Amino acid sequence: MDYSWIQIAVAAIFFSAVVTLVLSRGYGWLSPTFWRNAAVVSSLVMTFILLWLTFDTADQVRPGSGRIPDWTVINYEIKLVWDAEKHRQVPAVGRETGFFGKTWTAEEAFDLINKGKMTLQSRNCMECHQILGNGAYYATDLTRAWLDPWWEERIMPLTGAKTREEAMMAWLKDPPAMPQGPRKMPNLRFSDEELVALIAFLKWMSAIDTNGFPPRFAVAQ
Amino acid sequence: MATSFARPKAQELFESQKLALAYFAVAIVLFGAQLIFGLIAAYQYINPDFLLDKLPFMTNRTLHVNAMIVWLLVGLMGGVYWFLPLETGREVVGIKLAKFIWWVIVAGVTVVVLVYLFVQIGPGNAFTLWFINEGREYIEAPRWADIAIVAWVAVFLFNVIATTLAARRITGLLGVLIFDLVALGALYTAGMHYTVNVTMDQYLWWWVVHLWVEATWEVLVGVLMGWSLMYLLGTPRKLIETWLFLEVALVFGTGILGLGHHYFWIGTPEYWIGLGGFFSALEPLPLVAMVVHALYDAGAHRMHTVNRPALFWAIAQAFGNFIGAGVWGFMQTLPQINMYSHGTQLAAAHGHLAFFGAYLGTVMTLIYIAVQNVRRPVMIPLDSKYWSWAFALLILGIVGIAGSFTISGFSQTMVERAELGSTWSAFIQSYTHPWYTNTLGWRYLFAWIFVAGYLVLVYDLLTIGKRREGHAA
């Protein structure tokens, strides 16, 4: 988009004010008519701008568009790197590693991530965790869960798994058996198929450019 | 006469007002349910093993939040059914349909709650999303229930529009109400879809969540408080309507693009950081206007009213809305702090205080107004010994709860986000830090104080106006 947020904000307020004033000629600023016009005009102007920005946003958040990764990102290594210009972390895609020992085609990857998203919703994950920062606040934010060093430091030795995805799968099968900290995750009776899908979804989500959220991820460790 | 609508004679309730009483009764019952699940969730923070297998935190939290949304919405809709016949001077058109769909909704809510409680989760497929739980915070209701809710709001909207047309009289308040309800109903449908792209999912999810509670609900409350102030203080209609238009201009003028403060970190483009920060920083403006308005009206009438509990709740609503939604929201809305505080206990502090101030205060005002008309000839002031105890205990309780959340939120923001880098290990270190754990007991204590306030409130609502007390003025 060719406009900065300041230009949009100033234009929105200026346009609302001018149209209101033109429509309210002859009425004082304390009259109901003036404020009725202001209410209708500002609502319509802001709604119009929201709809316009929605089309622009929808275009920019298509998978593979840059901000949101392609479905096949699950076949690759994902890292967060420091962007000195933006002063924040951005996701970067590295070498091909495969996922659960295979390379997934675009169609297979889509089906898998779709299944993962449904699994995430069906288990009500958001009512303890956060997804992209939103949810309840009882458990960890899952935005960068795939990239969490805890899997390699603690869960891989604990489960004896060889890869991160296998460690996640082994742990998620029965979290109360391997509690991490005082709060325990209940056993949500995931099937193997659901777990592969859910982990694929988490890996894909970890490569979304979230403008640096959550901040300073894993830099202290 | 310069003021308001005609007050009804006692004992002569419109059918619509009788329906409003059913709405209020169910609202109070669901309020109780909200508190039960909130208490269990608060206790699980202290003892995480409590009911882990039977009723995990996620289920309690779902029920706590959903019960709240439904009872507040039911209370606000009840308020419209109460005032609509007074505003239009006639019975509501389509009242039989309204009664029918109301009992369908009560039955539907019961089924949804039972499924949440006893089924809780399902396999990862469309069946679960349609019949058990949609798994999207605040709008977890399965899709079939979404459709029922849309039908319910459609009947409600029909009642309002058809009654206005039949009365051949459109007032500023009715115009705003219709404008607002059309938006409210339409926005709910933005949440009724499934998409795999989680960024787009959350983008539209916020259309329901934000544009309900920070826009259309606020305007609905503006209309209801306008009617309430006309009733309680006899404020002139012209004054009420001018303020209402000003509030609508400010609420929609700032709140629609203020939506951008939810688009900082979900994968959406960077221009939302500036736009969301700017417009959401302006969002407290209408809330300041509402405080000025309520204080002006109450002061101009030297607090003389026919209904003290309702007037006190109306003033508490104005302040509570400003502090809870305005101050606690502003505290964390700018992206420079939100990057660190987003998704911490600070958000819960804001949520508790804002819903209490903005919406609970309104529903209480409405219920006390209705109670007066049921119990007493209208011109006799309504008062009791107990309402002020309920009022004080509920406010003390929520301030304590939100205060505790705020302190744990500060601590979590600092320890988990700023110091330790937002990981699983950082999260565990933040919630086991004494600055955080200390607050959990306070929160639980104040939750019981809040429950005590609820019990006094229920007792008062059942008895106020039945005795001869408060008969002075």
Interface residues (C-beta under 8 A of the other chain):
Chain A: M1 Y3 S4 W5 I6 I8 A9 A12 S16 L30 S31 P32 W35 R36 A38 A39 S42 S43 M46 T47 I49 L50 L53 T54 D56 T57 A58 Q60 V61 R62 P63 R67 I68 F110 I113 N114 K115 G116 K117 M118 T119 L120 Q121 S122 R123 N124 C125 M126 E127 C128 Q130 I131 L132 G133 N134 G135 A136 Y137 Y138 A139 T140 D141 T143 R144 A145 D148 P149 W150 P176 Q180 G181 P182 R183 K184 P186 L188 R189 S191 E194 A197 L198 F201 M205 I208 D209 T210 N211 G212 F213 P214 P215 R216 F217 A218 V219 A220 Q221
Chain B: Q44 Y45 P48 D49 L52 D53 P56 F57 M58 T59 R61 T62 Q120 I121 G122 P123 G124 N125 A126 T128 L129 I132 N133 E134 G135 R136 E137 E140 G172 V176 F179 Y194 V196 N197 V198 T199 M200 D201 Q202 Y203 K238 E241 T242 F245 L246 V248 A249 F252 G253 I256 L257 L259 H262 Y263 F264 W265 I266 G267 T268 P269 E270 Y271 W272 I273 G274 L275 F278 F279 M339 Y340 H342 G343 T344 Q345 A347 A348 Q412 R417 A418 E419 L420 G421 S422 T423 W424 S425 A426 F427 I428 Y431 T432
